[in-house]
Amino acid sequence: MENIEVLVLLDVSGLEDEEKLNKFLKRKSFKIVEGEKNVYTSTSTTTLVTTKTFILQIFKEGLEKVGFTNANLIFLLNETPYPAHYYDHDTNHFELSKEESK
């Protein structure tokens, strides 16, 4: 299986410890895009579905470790954009943004 190029844009407010979040993401193979704030890159050797699930899970874990107010994720897999997700504090998971699910 070929590598999937991953690009993740995190839109977060009220982030309590950006350095701790970046260290956590780095341990999980997400590198900060130089010169960009809250933009990360990685590669995956799994399926697109598994990669998407992994991204949502890792960013959820990282944000919960450091504390935040609101968060939205947009990501591209092999330059294909995926619908935006927002962190739902009621379910404690990233959910498909309401605008995207119409």
Steps between C-alpha positions, in 0.01 A plus 500: 500500500630842415554773757222747567618859540316664790448872565299608804382854578394552860286800584501517879405764757582509869795262458664473841839345410601517134851366566366191677252438217774531236726258692215247525421529128868468412519173697203380292687585174340839422758767415431873515506667158778757524376858512137396556300502822303184580571333165642149511625247249554126510488189283295186542533151360148390597168546320333840463228401750754383759710813447196727546402316821859525628514877436174565684604279794852643541390863482216425747746342745753780463247777550343328801844470663568874480157663524326724250173685439408413141668309218441431132700273272539503125726248336622393160599145413707486181383857427133394519314724751276329753199667665567720801452353847433682825562382856168438674534544877175303551631183330873570560573411137562675173175510303430590139432873480132575460558702181679199348232245587218672307 
